[in-house]
Amino acid sequence: MTRQFAVTLFSSATLLLGAANVAAAGRVQAGQWETRLTMGSGKPMLTKYCITTGEAESMNGDEATLRKYLEQSTATNTKGRCTVKSVKVDDNRTIVTVVCGKSEVVTTTTYHGDHYESSSSSGATVVGKRLGDCP
């Protein structure tokens, strides 16, 4: 798997999950988020994005609701090149498997209120934090 393809695959899986707020039933809180993606010893890539209230509601749903959201988002964000193979939700942790061609990446994300950490089977890591409201 090339570095660029791995970055694209892992970034897609991670950005789809957004960031977290484990209070009540919410893993994800609407607002502006920043992520730091690290692949091996490479330079970290910073990304900022906004999660809308509607997106947060989908991501905070039960396992079936989250899976539907991830399937639609993955298809859109990867132009149909990748699919969601499995989604597991366990309290403040999600495990998502995404397949692109013959490559499969399993991403585990643990949520801690206003930040989260993800690691993948490809060796990539992501740390995300909520910055505040969307601009």
C-alpha positions in Angstrom: 0.0 0.0 0.0 1.5 3.4 -1.0 1.9 6.1 1.7 -0.5 8.4 -0.1 -3.2 5.7 -0.5 -2.8 4.8 3.2 -3.1 8.4 4.2 -6.3 8.8 2.1 -7.8 5.6 3.4 -7.0 6.2 7.1 -7.9 9.9 6.8 -11.3 9.1 5.3 -12.1 6.5 8.0 -10.9 8.8 10.8 -12.5 12.0 9.6 -15.8 10.3 9.2 -15.8 9.4 12.8 -15.1 13.0 13.9 -14.3 13.8 17.5 -16.0 12.9 20.7 -18.1 13.8 23.6 -18.9 10.7 25.7 -21.4 12.5 27.9 -24.9 11.2 27.7 -25.5 9.4 24.3 -23.1 11.6 22.4 -19.7 10.4 21.1 -19.4 13.4 18.8 -20.1 17.0 19.5 -20.9 19.5 16.7 -18.3 22.2 16.1 -14.9 22.9 14.7 -12.3 20.1 15.1 -8.6 19.7 14.4 -6.9 16.4 13.8 -3.2 15.5 13.6 -2.6 12.5 11.4 0.8 10.7 11.7 2.0 7.9 9.4 5.1 6.2 10.7 8.0 8.7 11.2 6.5 11.1 8.6 5.6 14.7 9.4 2.1 15.0 11.0 -0.7 16.4 8.8 -3.1 18.9 10.4 -6.7 19.1 9.3 -9.5 21.3 10.5 -13.2 20.6 9.8 -16.6 21.4 10.9 -19.1 18.8 12.1 -22.7 19.9 11.7 -25.5 19.2 14.2 -27.0 16.7 11.7 -23.7 14.9 11.2 -23.2 14.7 15.0 -26.7 13.2 15.4 -25.9 10.5 12.8 -22.6 9.7 14.4 -24.1 9.5 17.9 -26.8 7.1 16.8 -26.8 3.4 17.5 -24.5 1.0 15.6 -26.9 0.7 12.6 -27.3 4.5 12.3 -23.5 5.0 12.6 -22.9 2.3 10.0 -25.3 3.9 7.5 -23.7 7.3 8.0 -20.2 5.9 7.5 -21.2 3.9 4.4 -22.7 7.0 2.7 -19.8 9.2 3.8 -17.1 6.7 2.7 -18.7 6.2 -0.7 -18.9 10.0 -1.2 -15.4 10.8 0.2 -13.6 8.1 -1.7 -15.7 8.4 -4.9 -16.9 4.8 -4.4 -13.4 3.3 -4.2 -13.8 2.2 -0.6 -16.6 0.5 1.4 -17.3 0.0 5.1 -16.9 -3.7 6.0 -17.8 -3.5 9.7 -18.7 -1.1 12.5 -18.6 -1.9 16.2 -19.5 0.5 19.0 -18.5 -0.3 22.6 -19.3 2.6 24.9 -16.6 5.2 24.2 -14.8 3.2 21.6 -15.5 2.4 17.9 -13.8 -0.1 15.7 -14.4 0.4 11.9 -13.1 -1.7 9.1 -12.8 0.0 5.6 -11.9 -1.8 2.4 -10.4 -0.2 -0.7 -9.7 -2.7 -3.4 -7.6 -5.4 -1.8 -6.5 -3.2 1.1 -8.3 -3.4 4.5 -7.7 -1.0 7.4 -9.1 -1.4 10.9 -9.3 1.8 12.9 -9.9 1.9 16.6 -11.0 5.2 18.1 -11.3 6.0 21.8 -13.2 9.1 22.9 -12.5 11.4 25.9 -15.0 14.2 25.9 -13.5 17.0 23.9 -10.7 14.9 22.3 -10.0 11.4 20.9 -7.2 9.1 19.7 -7.3 6.7 16.8 -4.9 4.0 15.6 -5.1 1.9 12.6 -3.8 -1.5 11.4 -1.7 0.4 8.8 0.3 2.0 11.6 -1.3 5.5 11.4 -2.4 7.5 14.4 -4.8 10.4 14.7 -5.3 12.7 17.7 -8.3 15.0 17.4 -9.6 17.9 19.6 -12.6 20.2 19.5 -11.7 23.8 19.0 -15.1 25.4 19.5 -18.0 26.4 17.4 -17.9 26.3 13.6 -16.9 29.6 12.0 
